[in-house]
């Protein structure tokens, strides 16, 4: 039979074994907790890493978008500047064309005025040289004016006929005057005067 010292030693060993078993169990739990925590931490780190990668990718995309926008803006600015330059050149060309057209028009107006003045001078000269032509010209102008007044309703048919007849009478007088100014006209006039004088003398002789 075991003595007391041996029994006490056995009890102590059992107690130590129990404590060791509990310690091992606690250690295993701690190890499991540490493993779970490590797994969670690893997952969190992976998530954080993926988030950082996503942020970095977004930043790179934003940077590329900004670069593209800047390039497009630069190209747009160049295009706008070129368009403005082209438009300025177009406006200058239009201004030069208008100035040239104005000079040409002024020259044409001056030429037309000179021609009109020359025509007026020629007409005046012809009228002085041949008064008969001037008289016919004035009668033609009056007839044209009379026709215009009739067309506008300012002159009635009866008045138009009366005035036209008067103009025709004036034309006959001009023709007679023109004929009298010729050699044949002067001869006819002299013959008419001589005939009138002869008739007057014959009448006077009869009275005596």
WONOR-V278914 format. One record per residue. RES is the residue in three letters. PSI is psi in whole degrees, 0 to 359 (999 if undefined). OMEGA is omega in whole degrees, -180 to 180 (NA if undefined). D_LAST is the distance of its C-alpha to the last C-alpha in whole Angstrom. Layout:
res:RES psi:PSI omega:OMEGA d_last:D_LAST
res:RES psi:PSI omega:OMEGA d_last:D_LAST
This chain:
res:UNK psi:136 omega:-176 d_last:231
res:UNK psi:144 omega:177 d_last:229
res:UNK psi:180 omega:-175 d_last:229
res:UNK psi:322 omega:-177 d_last:227
res:UNK psi:322 omega:179 d_last:226
res:UNK psi:320 omega:179 d_last:225
res:UNK psi:317 omega:180 d_last:223
res:UNK psi:322 omega:-180 d_last:221
res:UNK psi:319 omega:180 d_last:220
res:UNK psi:318 omega:179 d_last:219
res:UNK psi:319 omega:-179 d_last:217
res:UNK psi:320 omega:179 d_last:215
res:UNK psi:317 omega:178 d_last:214
res:UNK psi:317 omega:-180 d_last:213
res:UNK psi:319 omega:179 d_last:211
res:UNK psi:321 omega:178 d_last:210
res:UNK psi:319 omega:178 d_last:209
res:UNK psi:316 omega:179 d_last:207
res:UNK psi:319 omega:180 d_last:205
res:UNK psi:321 omega:179 d_last:204
res:UNK psi:315 omega:179 d_last:203
res:UNK psi:321 omega:-180 d_last:201
res:UNK psi:320 omega:178 d_last:199
res:UNK psi:318 omega:178 d_last:198
res:UNK psi:317 omega:179 d_last:197
res:UNK psi:319 omega:-180 d_last:195
res:UNK psi:319 omega:178 d_last:194
res:UNK psi:319 omega:177 d_last:193
res:UNK psi:318 omega:180 d_last:191
res:UNK psi:319 omega:179 d_last:189
res:UNK psi:318 omega:178 d_last:189
res:UNK psi:317 omega:179 d_last:187
res:UNK psi:317 omega:180 d_last:185
res:UNK psi:320 omega:179 d_last:184
res:UNK psi:317 omega:178 d_last:183
res:UNK psi:316 omega:180 d_last:181
res:UNK psi:320 omega:180 d_last:179
res:UNK psi:319 omega:178 d_last:179
res:UNK psi:314 omega:179 d_last:177
res:UNK psi:316 omega:180 d_last:175
res:UNK psi:320 omega:179 d_last:174
res:UNK psi:318 omega:178 d_last:173
res:UNK psi:317 omega:179 d_last:171
res:UNK psi:320 omega:179 d_last:169
res:UNK psi:319 omega:178 d_last:169
res:UNK psi:316 omega:179 d_last:167
res:UNK psi:316 omega:179 d_last:165
res:UNK psi:320 omega:180 d_last:164
res:UNK psi:317 omega:178 d_last:164
res:UNK psi:320 omega:178 d_last:161
res:UNK psi:318 omega:178 d_last:159
res:UNK psi:319 omega:178 d_last:159
res:UNK psi:319 omega:179 d_last:158
res:UNK psi:317 omega:179 d_last:155
res:UNK psi:317 omega:180 d_last:154
res:UNK psi:318 omega:178 d_last:154
res:UNK psi:318 omega:177 d_last:152
res:UNK psi:320 omega:179 d_last:150
res:UNK psi:317 omega:178 d_last:149
res:UNK psi:318 omega:177 d_last:148
res:UNK psi:318 omega:179 d_last:146
res:UNK psi:318 omega:179 d_last:144
res:UNK psi:317 omega:178 d_last:144
res:UNK psi:319 omega:178 d_last:143
res:UNK psi:318 omega:179 d_last:140
res:UNK psi:319 omega:178 d_last:139
res:UNK psi:317 omega:178 d_last:139
res:UNK psi:317 omega:179 d_last:137
res:UNK psi:319 omega:179 d_last:135
res:UNK psi:318 omega:178 d_last:134
res:UNK psi:316 omega:179 d_last:133
res:UNK psi:319 omega:179 d_last:131
res:UNK psi:320 omega:178 d_last:129
res:UNK psi:315 omega:178 d_last:129
res:UNK psi:318 omega:178 d_last:127
res:UNK psi:318 omega:178 d_last:125
res:UNK psi:319 omega:177 d_last:124
res:UNK psi:318 omega:179 d_last:124
res:UNK psi:318 omega:179 d_last:121
res:UNK psi:318 omega:179 d_last:119
res:UNK psi:318 omega:179 d_last:119
res:UNK psi:318 omega:178 d_last:118
res:UNK psi:319 omega:179 d_last:115
res:UNK psi:319 omega:178 d_last:114
res:UNK psi:315 omega:179 d_last:114
res:UNK psi:319 omega:-179 d_last:112
res:UNK psi:320 omega:178 d_last:110
res:UNK psi:318 omega:177 d_last:109
res:UNK psi:321 omega:178 d_last:108
res:UNK psi:316 omega:179 d_last:106
res:UNK psi:319 omega:179 d_last:104
res:UNK psi:319 omega:178 d_last:103
res:UNK psi:319 omega:178 d_last:102
res:UNK psi:317 omega:-180 d_last:99
res:UNK psi:317 omega:179 d_last:99
res:UNK psi:319 omega:179 d_last:98
res:UNK psi:318 omega:179 d_last:96
res:UNK psi:319 omega:179 d_last:94
res:UNK psi:317 omega:178 d_last:93
res:UNK psi:319 omega:178 d_last:92
res:UNK psi:322 omega:178 d_last:90
res:UNK psi:316 omega:178 d_last:88
res:UNK psi:317 omega:179 d_last:88
res:UNK psi:318 omega:180 d_last:86
res:UNK psi:319 omega:178 d_last:84
res:UNK psi:319 omega:178 d_last:83
res:UNK psi:319 omega:179 d_last:82
res:UNK psi:319 omega:178 d_last:80
res:UNK psi:318 omega:179 d_last:78
res:UNK psi:319 omega:178 d_last:77
res:UNK psi:317 omega:178 d_last:76
res:UNK psi:318 omega:179 d_last:74
res:UNK psi:320 omega:178 d_last:73
res:UNK psi:317 omega:180 d_last:72
res:UNK psi:316 omega:179 d_last:70
res:UNK psi:318 omega:180 d_last:68
res:UNK psi:320 omega:178 d_last:67
res:UNK psi:320 omega:178 d_last:66
res:UNK psi:317 omega:179 d_last:64
res:UNK psi:318 omega:179 d_last:62
res:UNK psi:320 omega:179 d_last:61
res:UNK psi:318 omega:179 d_last:60
res:UNK psi:316 omega:179 d_last:58
res:UNK psi:321 omega:179 d_last:56
res:UNK psi:315 omega:179 d_last:56
res:UNK psi:320 omega:-180 d_last:54
res:UNK psi:323 omega:178 d_last:52
res:UNK psi:323 omega:180 d_last:51
res:UNK psi:316 omega:-177 d_last:50
res:UNK psi:94 omega:-180 d_last:48
res:UNK psi:335 omega:180 d_last:47
res:UNK psi:317 omega:178 d_last:46
res:UNK psi:318 omega:179 d_last:49
res:UNK psi:320 omega:180 d_last:50
res:UNK psi:316 omega:177 d_last:47
res:UNK psi:320 omega:180 d_last:49
res:UNK psi:317 omega:179 d_last:52
res:UNK psi:320 omega:178 d_last:52
res:UNK psi:320 omega:178 d_last:50
res:UNK psi:319 omega:178 d_last:53
res:UNK psi:318 omega:179 d_last:55
res:UNK psi:322 omega:179 d_last:54
res:UNK psi:320 omega:178 d_last:54
res:UNK psi:318 omega:178 d_last:58
res:UNK psi:319 omega:179 d_last:58
res:UNK psi:319 omega:178 d_last:56
res:UNK psi:321 omega:180 d_last:59
res:UNK psi:318 omega:178 d_last:62
res:UNK psi:322 omega:178 d_last:61
res:UNK psi:318 omega:179 d_last:60
res:UNK psi:329 omega:179 d_last:64
res:UNK psi:357 omega:179 d_last:65
res:UNK psi:13 omega:-179 d_last:64
res:UNK psi:344 omega:-180 d_last:62
res:UNK psi:129 omega:179 d_last:58
res:UNK psi:172 omega:-178 d_last:58
res:UNK psi:318 omega:-178 d_last:57
res:UNK psi:313 omega:179 d_last:53
res:UNK psi:322 omega:180 d_last:53
res:UNK psi:316 omega:179 d_last:54
res:UNK psi:320 omega:-179 d_last:51
res:UNK psi:312 omega:-179 d_last:48
res:UNK psi:323 omega:178 d_last:49
res:UNK psi:320 omega:178 d_last:50
res:UNK psi:320 omega:179 d_last:46
res:UNK psi:319 omega:178 d_last:45
res:UNK psi:323 omega:178 d_last:47
res:UNK psi:322 omega:177 d_last:45
res:UNK psi:320 omega:178 d_last:42
res:UNK psi:323 omega:177 d_last:43
res:UNK psi:319 omega:178 d_last:44
res:UNK psi:321 omega:178 d_last:41
res:UNK psi:320 omega:178 d_last:39
res:UNK psi:318 omega:178 d_last:41
res:UNK psi:317 omega:179 d_last:41
res:UNK psi:319 omega:179 d_last:37
res:UNK psi:320 omega:179 d_last:38
res:UNK psi:319 omega:179 d_last:40
res:UNK psi:321 omega:180 d_last:38
res:UNK psi:334 omega:-179 d_last:35
res:UNK psi:345 omega:180 d_last:38
res:UNK psi:169 omega:179 d_last:39
res:UNK psi:316 omega:180 d_last:37
res:UNK psi:321 omega:-180 d_last:36
res:UNK psi:318 omega:179 d_last:35
res:UNK psi:321 omega:178 d_last:33
res:UNK psi:317 omega:179 d_last:31
res:UNK psi:320 omega:179 d_last:30
res:UNK psi:319 omega:179 d_last:29
res:UNK psi:319 omega:179 d_last:27
res:UNK psi:321 omega:179 d_last:26
res:UNK psi:320 omega:178 d_last:24
res:UNK psi:319 omega:179 d_last:23
res:UNK psi:320 omega:179 d_last:21
res:UNK psi:321 omega:179 d_last:20
res:UNK psi:319 omega:178 d_last:19
res:UNK psi:320 omega:179 d_last:17
res:UNK psi:319 omega:178 d_last:15
res:UNK psi:321 omega:-180 d_last:14
res:UNK psi:319 omega:178 d_last:13
res:UNK psi:319 omega:180 d_last:11
res:UNK psi:321 omega:179 d_last:10
res:UNK psi:321 omega:180 d_last:9
res:UNK psi:322 omega:179 d_last:6
res:UNK psi:319 omega:179 d_last:5
res:UNK psi:321 omega:-179 d_last:5
res:UNK psi:328 omega:179 d_last:4
res:UNK psi:999 omega:NA d_last:0
